[in-house]
Amino acid sequence: MLTDVLGRPLRDLRISVTDRCNFRCTYCMPRVIFGADYPFLPREALLTFEEITRLASLFAVLGVRKIRLTGGEPLLRTNLDGLIELLSKIPGIDDIALTTNGSLLSRQVAHRLKRAGLHRVTISLDSLDDQVFQAMNDVSFPVHKVLDAVQAAAAAGLTPVKINMVVKRGVNDESIISMARHFRGTGHIVRFIEFMDVGTANGWRRDEVVRADEIVAAIDREWPLTQIPPEHPGEVATRYRYTDNQGEIGIISAVTHAFCGSCNRARLSSEGKLFTCLFGSKGWDLRQRLRDGASDDELLQVLTSIWSKRQDRYSELRSQASKDRKKVEMFHIGG
């Protein structure tokens, strides 16, 4: 089993299929930076589906069992179901998931993705309050269309549907209880995420972080919670179930309760750079090696060398020096 310097195995591969997004969420792609003239990657710079599949197959040889497709907004990539179909045929890959803002996830699209081999969907929704949500996505996209996407995913069997809510103090923290109430008993799982210092564009400040223990306490006062074990090793969310058996929630607390010690995720950017940490500043260029004709054995040696030397612990350390360094933006490698 391939492990890094800290003994962490490689099990999860997150693949960004595009750096483009049709939202301008303030905590990810603020419009003041990512305006109409922002130079996104040209199509020829993106990995082709065949290149992604080849790399994913090599990652599977090294131990990857789960693939998550991200962006940007991954459904902006044309014929994404074709890529999913290719990935679903890779020996050893037993879980393929997608993270999306839901804007393009119609019932027809959801069923097409399911038929291609997609197992699950995670949909971003930061508030049920239209005014709050539209201010956060900054493109005036309404809540009801995201809720339609949740229902479309469920109808297609892409379950359990997970809903990601990034919580930012003074912005949408008053939406925590309404989100929990809305999805209790539905079979869907809300995951409340501490506002993180991913990249350098979102103006992160620690005083805007609503701590995980605050979130849990607020929900527990309304509906008592009990912590439950993770489903899989390296899971990022701490799980809690409602004691009245009305479902569960997840808490992702990379700021206050770092989970670096069990992190088993590698990230592949849309132009083929490998990152070994969400907060990384350096990516290894795999696209150039692919297009220069590297053999599978040569690529396996490169991947093995990179992972075996990995010692990332950003969230555990979070020193001033590491906070001040330039980090890759979240839209570039997915969350």
Contacts in CASP RR format, 6 or more apart in sequence:
PFRMAT RR
TARGET T0000
AUTHOR 0000-0000-0000
METHOD contacts of the structure
MODEL  1
MLTDVLGRPLRDLRISVTDRCNFRCTYCMPRVIFGADYPFLPREALLTFE
EITRLASLFAVLGVRKIRLTGGEPLLRTNLDGLIELLSKIPGIDDIALTT
NGSLLSRQVAHRLKRAGLHRVTISLDSLDDQVFQAMNDVSFPVHKVLDAV
QAAAAAGLTPVKINMVVKRGVNDESIISMARHFRGTGHIVRFIEFMDVGT
ANGWRRDEVVRADEIVAAIDREWPLTQIPPEHPGEVATRYRYTDNQGEIG
IISAVTHAFCGSCNRARLSSEGKLFTCLFGSKGWDLRQRLRDGASDDELL
QVLTSIWSKRQDRYSELRSQASKDRKKVEMFHIGG
1 9 0 8 1.000
1 63 0 8 1.000
2 9 0 8 1.000
2 10 0 8 1.000
2 62 0 8 1.000
2 63 0 8 1.000
2 304 0 8 1.000
2 307 0 8 1.000
2 308 0 8 1.000
3 9 0 8 1.000
3 10 0 8 1.000
3 307 0 8 1.000
3 308 0 8 1.000
4 10 0 8 1.000
4 276 0 8 1.000
4 307 0 8 1.000
4 308 0 8 1.000
4 309 0 8 1.000
4 310 0 8 1.000
4 311 0 8 1.000
5 308 0 8 1.000
5 309 0 8 1.000
5 310 0 8 1.000
5 311 0 8 1.000
6 261 0 8 1.000
6 310 0 8 1.000
6 311 0 8 1.000
6 313 0 8 1.000
8 261 0 8 1.000
8 262 0 8 1.000
8 263 0 8 1.000
8 264 0 8 1.000
8 310 0 8 1.000
9 63 0 8 1.000
9 264 0 8 1.000
10 59 0 8 1.000
10 62 0 8 1.000
10 63 0 8 1.000
10 64 0 8 1.000
10 264 0 8 1.000
10 266 0 8 1.000
10 307 0 8 1.000
11 63 0 8 1.000
11 64 0 8 1.000
11 65 0 8 1.000
11 66 0 8 1.000
11 233 0 8 1.000
11 234 0 8 1.000
11 264 0 8 1.000
11 265 0 8 1.000
12 64 0 8 1.000
12 65 0 8 1.000
12 66 0 8 1.000
12 67 0 8 1.000
12 68 0 8 1.000
12 234 0 8 1.000
12 264 0 8 1.000
12 265 0 8 1.000
12 266 0 8 1.000
13 56 0 8 1.000
13 59 0 8 1.000
13 64 0 8 1.000
13 66 0 8 1.000
13 67 0 8 1.000
13 68 0 8 1.000
13 265 0 8 1.000
13 266 0 8 1.000
13 267 0 8 1.000
13 268 0 8 1.000
14 67 0 8 1.000
14 68 0 8 1.000
14 70 0 8 1.000
14 265 0 8 1.000
14 266 0 8 1.000
14 267 0 8 1.000
14 268 0 8 1.000
14 333 0 8 1.000
14 334 0 8 1.000
14 335 0 8 1.000
15 52 0 8 1.000
15 56 0 8 1.000
15 67 0 8 1.000
15 68 0 8 1.000
15 69 0 8 1.000
15 70 0 8 1.000
15 267 0 8 1.000
15 268 0 8 1.000
16 70 0 8 1.000
16 71 0 8 1.000
16 72 0 8 1.000
16 74 0 8 1.000
16 267 0 8 1.000
16 268 0 8 1.000
16 269 0 8 1.000
16 270 0 8 1.000
16 332 0 8 1.000
16 333 0 8 1.000
16 334 0 8 1.000
17 46 0 8 1.000
17 52 0 8 1.000
17 69 0 8 1.000
17 70 0 8 1.000
17 71 0 8 1.000
17 74 0 8 1.000
17 77 0 8 1.000
17 80 0 8 1.000
17 83 0 8 1.000
17 270 0 8 1.000
18 41 0 8 1.000
18 46 0 8 1.000
18 71 0 8 1.000
18 72 0 8 1.000
18 73 0 8 1.000
18 74 0 8 1.000
18 76 0 8 1.000
18 77 0 8 1.000
18 270 0 8 1.000
19 40 0 8 1.000
19 41 0 8 1.000
19 71 0 8 1.000
19 72 0 8 1.000
19 269 0 8 1.000
19 270 0 8 1.000
19 271 0 8 1.000
19 331 0 8 1.000
19 332 0 8 1.000
20 40 0 8 1.000
20 72 0 8 1.000
20 73 0 8 1.000
20 76 0 8 1.000
21 28 0 8 1.000
21 29 0 8 1.000
21 71 0 8 1.000
21 72 0 8 1.000
21 73 0 8 1.000
21 76 0 8 1.000
21 101 0 8 1.000
21 331 0 8 1.000
22 73 0 8 1.000
22 76 0 8 1.000
22 101 0 8 1.000
22 103 0 8 1.000
22 104 0 8 1.000
22 139 0 8 1.000
23 29 0 8 1.000
23 73 0 8 1.000
23 101 0 8 1.000
23 103 0 8 1.000
23 137 0 8 1.000
23 138 0 8 1.000
23 139 0 8 1.000
23 141 0 8 1.000
24 30 0 8 1.000
24 31 0 8 1.000
24 34 0 8 1.000
24 35 0 8 1.000
24 137 0 8 1.000
24 138 0 8 1.000
24 139 0 8 1.000
25 124 0 8 1.000
25 126 0 8 1.000
25 136 0 8 1.000
25 137 0 8 1.000
25 138 0 8 1.000
25 166 0 8 1.000
26 135 0 8 1.000
26 136 0 8 1.000
26 138 0 8 1.000
26 171 0 8 1.000
26 202 0 8 1.000
27 136 0 8 1.000
27 166 0 8 1.000
27 168 0 8 1.000
27 195 0 8 1.000
27 202 0 8 1.000
28 198 0 8 1.000
28 201 0 8 1.000
28 202 0 8 1.000
28 329 0 8 1.000
28 330 0 8 1.000
28 331 0 8 1.000
29 201 0 8 1.000
29 329 0 8 1.000
29 331 0 8 1.000
30 138 0 8 1.000
30 201 0 8 1.000
30 202 0 8 1.000
31 138 0 8 1.000
33 201 0 8 1.000
34 201 0 8 1.000
34 331 0 8 1.000
41 270 0 8 1.000
41 271 0 8 1.000
45 271 0 8 1.000
46 270 0 8 1.000
46 271 0 8 1.000
47 55 0 8 1.000
47 268 0 8 1.000
47 270 0 8 1.000
47 271 0 8 1.000
47 272 0 8 1.000
47 287 0 8 1.000
47 290 0 8 1.000
49 79 0 8 1.000
49 82 0 8 1.000
49 83 0 8 1.000
49 86 0 8 1.000
50 86 0 8 1.000
51 272 0 8 1.000
51 287 0 8 1.000
51 290 0 8 1.000
52 83 0 8 1.000
52 86 0 8 1.000
52 87 0 8 1.000
52 268 0 8 1.000
53 83 0 8 1.000
53 86 0 8 1.000
53 87 0 8 1.000
53 90 0 8 1.000
54 290 0 8 1.000
54 296 0 8 1.000
55 268 0 8 1.000
55 272 0 8 1.000
55 286 0 8 1.000
55 290 0 8 1.000
55 299 0 8 1.000
56 64 0 8 1.000
56 67 0 8 1.000
56 87 0 8 1.000
56 90 0 8 1.000
56 93 0 8 1.000
57 90 0 8 1.000
58 296 0 8 1.000
58 299 0 8 1.000
58 300 0 8 1.000
58 303 0 8 1.000
59 266 0 8 1.000
59 303 0 8 1.000
60 90 0 8 1.000
60 91 0 8 1.000
60 92 0 8 1.000
60 93 0 8 1.000
61 300 0 8 1.000
62 300 0 8 1.000
62 303 0 8 1.000
62 304 0 8 1.000
62 307 0 8 1.000
64 93 0 8 1.000
64 266 0 8 1.000
65 92 0 8 1.000
65 93 0 8 1.000
65 94 0 8 1.000
65 95 0 8 1.000
66 93 0 8 1.000
66 94 0 8 1.000
66 95 0 8 1.000
66 96 0 8 1.000
66 97 0 8 1.000
67 87 0 8 1.000
67 93 0 8 1.000
67 95 0 8 1.000
67 96 0 8 1.000
67 97 0 8 1.000
68 96 0 8 1.000
68 97 0 8 1.000
68 98 0 8 1.000
68 99 0 8 1.000
69 80 0 8 1.000
69 83 0 8 1.000
69 84 0 8 1.000
69 96 0 8 1.000
69 97 0 8 1.000
69 98 0 8 1.000
69 99 0 8 1.000
70 98 0 8 1.000
70 99 0 8 1.000
70 333 0 8 1.000
70 334 0 8 1.000
70 335 0 8 1.000
71 99 0 8 1.000
71 270 0 8 1.000
71 331 0 8 1.000
71 334 0 8 1.000
72 270 0 8 1.000
72 331 0 8 1.000
72 332 0 8 1.000
72 334 0 8 1.000
73 100 0 8 1.000
73 101 0 8 1.000
73 103 0 8 1.000
73 104 0 8 1.000
74 80 0 8 1.000
74 98 0 8 1.000
74 99 0 8 1.000
74 100 0 8 1.000
75 100 0 8 1.000
75 102 0 8 1.000
75 103 0 8 1.000
75 104 0 8 1.000
75 105 0 8 1.000
75 109 0 8 1.000
76 104 0 8 1.000
77 83 0 8 1.000
80 113 0 8 1.000
81 112 0 8 1.000
81 113 0 8 1.000
81 115 0 8 1.000
81 116 0 8 1.000
81 118 0 8 1.000
82 116 0 8 1.000
84 96 0 8 1.000
84 113 0 8 1.000
84 116 0 8 1.000
84 117 0 8 1.000
84 118 0 8 1.000
85 116 0 8 1.000
85 117 0 8 1.000
87 93 0 8 1.000
87 96 0 8 1.000
88 96 0 8 1.000
88 116 0 8 1.000
88 117 0 8 1.000
95 119 0 8 1.000
95 120 0 8 1.000
96 117 0 8 1.000
96 118 0 8 1.000
96 119 0 8 1.000
96 120 0 8 1.000
97 118 0 8 1.000
97 119 0 8 1.000
97 120 0 8 1.000
97 121 0 8 1.000
97 122 0 8 1.000
98 113 0 8 1.000
98 118 0 8 1.000
98 120 0 8 1.000
98 121 0 8 1.000
98 122 0 8 1.000
98 158 0 8 1.000
99 121 0 8 1.000
99 122 0 8 1.000
99 123 0 8 1.000
99 124 0 8 1.000
99 164 0 8 1.000
99 334 0 8 1.000
99 335 0 8 1.000
100 121 0 8 1.000
100 122 0 8 1.000
100 123 0 8 1.000
100 124 0 8 1.000
100 149 0 8 1.000
101 123 0 8 1.000
101 124 0 8 1.000
101 137 0 8 1.000
101 141 0 8 1.000
101 146 0 8 1.000
102 123 0 8 1.000
102 124 0 8 1.000
102 145 0 8 1.000
102 146 0 8 1.000
102 149 0 8 1.000
103 141 0 8 1.000
103 145 0 8 1.000
103 146 0 8 1.000
103 149 0 8 1.000
105 121 0 8 1.000
105 123 0 8 1.000
105 149 0 8 1.000
105 152 0 8 1.000
105 153 0 8 1.000
106 149 0 8 1.000
106 152 0 8 1.000
107 152 0 8 1.000
107 155 0 8 1.000
107 156 0 8 1.000
109 152 0 8 1.000
110 121 0 8 1.000
110 149 0 8 1.000
110 152 0 8 1.000
110 153 0 8 1.000
110 155 0 8 1.000
110 156 0 8 1.000
110 158 0 8 1.000
111 155 0 8 1.000
111 156 0 8 1.000
113 121 0 8 1.000
113 156 0 8 1.000
113 158 0 8 1.000
114 156 0 8 1.000
114 157 0 8 1.000
114 158 0 8 1.000
118 158 0 8 1.000
119 158 0 8 1.000
120 158 0 8 1.000
120 159 0 8 1.000
120 160 0 8 1.000
120 161 0 8 1.000
120 162 0 8 1.000
121 153 0 8 1.000
121 158 0 8 1.000
121 161 0 8 1.000
121 162 0 8 1.000
122 161 0 8 1.000
122 162 0 8 1.000
122 163 0 8 1.000
122 164 0 8 1.000
122 191 0 8 1.000
123 146 0 8 1.000
123 149 0 8 1.000
123 150 0 8 1.000
123 153 0 8 1.000
123 161 0 8 1.000
123 162 0 8 1.000
123 163 0 8 1.000
123 164 0 8 1.000
124 146 0 8 1.000
124 163 0 8 1.000
124 164 0 8 1.000
124 165 0 8 1.000
124 166 0 8 1.000
125 133 0 8 1.000
125 143 0 8 1.000
125 146 0 8 1.000
125 147 0 8 1.000
125 150 0 8 1.000
125 163 0 8 1.000
125 164 0 8 1.000
125 165 0 8 1.000
125 179 0 8 1.000
126 132 0 8 1.000
126 133 0 8 1.000
126 136 0 8 1.000
126 137 0 8 1.000
126 165 0 8 1.000
126 166 0 8 1.000
126 167 0 8 1.000
126 172 0 8 1.000
126 175 0 8 1.000
127 133 0 8 1.000
127 136 0 8 1.000
127 143 0 8 1.000
127 165 0 8 1.000
127 172 0 8 1.000
127 175 0 8 1.000
127 178 0 8 1.000
127 179 0 8 1.000
128 143 0 8 1.000
128 175 0 8 1.000
128 178 0 8 1.000
128 179 0 8 1.000
128 182 0 8 1.000
129 143 0 8 1.000
129 172 0 8 1.000
129 175 0 8 1.000
129 178 0 8 1.000
130 142 0 8 1.000
130 143 0 8 1.000
132 171 0 8 1.000
132 172 0 8 1.000
132 175 0 8 1.000
133 141 0 8 1.000
133 142 0 8 1.000
133 143 0 8 1.000
133 146 0 8 1.000
133 172 0 8 1.000
134 140 0 8 1.000
134 141 0 8 1.000
134 142 0 8 1.000
135 171 0 8 1.000
136 171 0 8 1.000
136 172 0 8 1.000
150 161 0 8 1.000
150 163 0 8 1.000
150 188 0 8 1.000
153 159 0 8 1.000
153 161 0 8 1.000
154 161 0 8 1.000
154 188 0 8 1.000
159 187 0 8 1.000
160 187 0 8 1.000
160 188 0 8 1.000
160 189 0 8 1.000
161 187 0 8 1.000
161 188 0 8 1.000
161 189 0 8 1.000
162 188 0 8 1.000
162 189 0 8 1.000
162 190 0 8 1.000
162 191 0 8 1.000
163 179 0 8 1.000
163 183 0 8 1.000
163 188 0 8 1.000
163 189 0 8 1.000
163 190 0 8 1.000
163 191 0 8 1.000
164 191 0 8 1.000
164 193 0 8 1.000
165 172 0 8 1.000
165 175 0 8 1.000
165 176 0 8 1.000
165 179 0 8 1.000
165 190 0 8 1.000
165 191 0 8 1.000
165 192 0 8 1.000
165 193 0 8 1.000
166 172 0 8 1.000
166 193 0 8 1.000
166 195 0 8 1.000
167 173 0 8 1.000
167 176 0 8 1.000
167 192 0 8 1.000
167 193 0 8 1.000
167 194 0 8 1.000
167 195 0 8 1.000
167 210 0 8 1.000
167 215 0 8 1.000
168 195 0 8 1.000
168 208 0 8 1.000
168 210 0 8 1.000
169 195 0 8 1.000
169 207 0 8 1.000
169 208 0 8 1.000
169 209 0 8 1.000
169 210 0 8 1.000
170 208 0 8 1.000
171 208 0 8 1.000
173 210 0 8 1.000
176 192 0 8 1.000
176 210 0 8 1.000
176 215 0 8 1.000
176 218 0 8 1.000
176 219 0 8 1.000
177 218 0 8 1.000
177 219 0 8 1.000
177 222 0 8 1.000
179 190 0 8 1.000
179 192 0 8 1.000
180 190 0 8 1.000
180 219 0 8 1.000
180 222 0 8 1.000
180 223 0 8 1.000
180 249 0 8 1.000
181 222 0 8 1.000
183 189 0 8 1.000
183 190 0 8 1.000
184 223 0 8 1.000
184 242 0 8 1.000
184 246 0 8 1.000
184 247 0 8 1.000
185 246 0 8 1.000
185 247 0 8 1.000
187 247 0 8 1.000
189 247 0 8 1.000
189 248 0 8 1.000
189 249 0 8 1.000
189 250 0 8 1.000
190 249 0 8 1.000
190 250 0 8 1.000
191 237 0 8 1.000
191 249 0 8 1.000
191 250 0 8 1.000
191 251 0 8 1.000
191 252 0 8 1.000
192 212 0 8 1.000
192 215 0 8 1.000
192 249 0 8 1.000
192 250 0 8 1.000
192 251 0 8 1.000
192 252 0 8 1.000
193 252 0 8 1.000
194 209 0 8 1.000
194 210 0 8 1.000
194 211 0 8 1.000
194 212 0 8 1.000
194 252 0 8 1.000
194 253 0 8 1.000
194 254 0 8 1.000
194 255 0 8 1.000
194 256 0 8 1.000
195 204 0 8 1.000
195 208 0 8 1.000
195 209 0 8 1.000
195 210 0 8 1.000
195 255 0 8 1.000
196 204 0 8 1.000
196 254 0 8 1.000
196 255 0 8 1.000
196 278 0 8 1.000
197 204 0 8 1.000
197 255 0 8 1.000
197 279 0 8 1.000
197 318 0 8 1.000
197 323 0 8 1.000
197 327 0 8 1.000
198 204 0 8 1.000
198 278 0 8 1.000
198 279 0 8 1.000
198 327 0 8 1.000
198 329 0 8 1.000
198 330 0 8 1.000
198 335 0 8 1.000
199 279 0 8 1.000
199 326 0 8 1.000
199 327 0 8 1.000
199 328 0 8 1.000
199 329 0 8 1.000
199 330 0 8 1.000
200 326 0 8 1.000
200 327 0 8 1.000
200 329 0 8 1.000
201 329 0 8 1.000
202 330 0 8 1.000
206 255 0 8 1.000
209 255 0 8 1.000
209 256 0 8 1.000
211 253 0 8 1.000
211 255 0 8 1.000
211 256 0 8 1.000
212 238 0 8 1.000
212 251 0 8 1.000
212 253 0 8 1.000
212 256 0 8 1.000
212 257 0 8 1.000
213 256 0 8 1.000
215 251 0 8 1.000
216 225 0 8 1.000
216 240 0 8 1.000
216 251 0 8 1.000
219 225 0 8 1.000
219 240 0 8 1.000
219 249 0 8 1.000
223 242 0 8 1.000
223 243 0 8 1.000
223 244 0 8 1.000
223 246 0 8 1.000
224 242 0 8 1.000
224 243 0 8 1.000
224 244 0 8 1.000
225 240 0 8 1.000
225 241 0 8 1.000
225 242 0 8 1.000
225 243 0 8 1.000
225 249 0 8 1.000
226 240 0 8 1.000
226 241 0 8 1.000
226 243 0 8 1.000
227 238 0 8 1.000
227 239 0 8 1.000
227 240 0 8 1.000
228 239 0 8 1.000
228 240 0 8 1.000
228 241 0 8 1.000
228 248 0 8 1.000
229 239 0 8 1.000
230 237 0 8 1.000
230 238 0 8 1.000
230 239 0 8 1.000
231 239 0 8 1.000
233 262 0 8 1.000
233 264 0 8 1.000
234 259 0 8 1.000
234 262 0 8 1.000
234 263 0 8 1.000
234 264 0 8 1.000
235 262 0 8 1.000
236 252 0 8 1.000
236 254 0 8 1.000
236 259 0 8 1.000
237 250 0 8 1.000
237 251 0 8 1.000
237 252 0 8 1.000
238 250 0 8 1.000
238 251 0 8 1.000
238 252 0 8 1.000
238 253 0 8 1.000
238 257 0 8 1.000
239 248 0 8 1.000
239 249 0 8 1.000
239 250 0 8 1.000
240 248 0 8 1.000
240 249 0 8 1.000
240 250 0 8 1.000
240 251 0 8 1.000
241 247 0 8 1.000
241 248 0 8 1.000
242 248 0 8 1.000
242 249 0 8 1.000
253 259 0 8 1.000
254 278 0 8 1.000
254 315 0 8 1.000
255 315 0 8 1.000
255 318 0 8 1.000
258 313 0 8 1.000
258 315 0 8 1.000
258 316 0 8 1.000
258 318 0 8 1.000
259 315 0 8 1.000
260 312 0 8 1.000
260 313 0 8 1.000
260 314 0 8 1.000
260 315 0 8 1.000
260 316 0 8 1.000
261 313 0 8 1.000
261 316 0 8 1.000
263 277 0 8 1.000
263 312 0 8 1.000
265 278 0 8 1.000
266 274 0 8 1.000
266 275 0 8 1.000
266 276 0 8 1.000
266 307 0 8 1.000
267 274 0 8 1.000
267 275 0 8 1.000
267 276 0 8 1.000
267 277 0 8 1.000
267 278 0 8 1.000
267 333 0 8 1.000
267 334 0 8 1.000
268 274 0 8 1.000
268 275 0 8 1.000
268 286 0 8 1.000
268 333 0 8 1.000
269 275 0 8 1.000
269 283 0 8 1.000
269 328 0 8 1.000
269 332 0 8 1.000
269 333 0 8 1.000
270 332 0 8 1.000
271 287 0 8 1.000
272 285 0 8 1.000
272 286 0 8 1.000
272 287 0 8 1.000
273 283 0 8 1.000
273 284 0 8 1.000
273 285 0 8 1.000
273 286 0 8 1.000
273 287 0 8 1.000
274 283 0 8 1.000
274 284 0 8 1.000
274 286 0 8 1.000
274 303 0 8 1.000
274 306 0 8 1.000
275 282 0 8 1.000
275 283 0 8 1.000
275 328 0 8 1.000
275 333 0 8 1.000
276 306 0 8 1.000
276 307 0 8 1.000
276 310 0 8 1.000
276 312 0 8 1.000
277 312 0 8 1.000
277 314 0 8 1.000
278 314 0 8 1.000
278 330 0 8 1.000
278 333 0 8 1.000
278 334 0 8 1.000
278 335 0 8 1.000
279 312 0 8 1.000
279 314 0 8 1.000
279 315 0 8 1.000
279 322 0 8 1.000
279 327 0 8 1.000
280 312 0 8 1.000
280 314 0 8 1.000
280 327 0 8 1.000
280 328 0 8 1.000
281 325 0 8 1.000
281 326 0 8 1.000
281 327 0 8 1.000
281 328 0 8 1.000
283 328 0 8 1.000
284 302 0 8 1.000
284 306 0 8 1.000
286 299 0 8 1.000
286 302 0 8 1.000
289 298 0 8 1.000
289 299 0 8 1.000
289 302 0 8 1.000
290 299 0 8 1.000
294 302 0 8 1.000
314 322 0 8 1.000
END
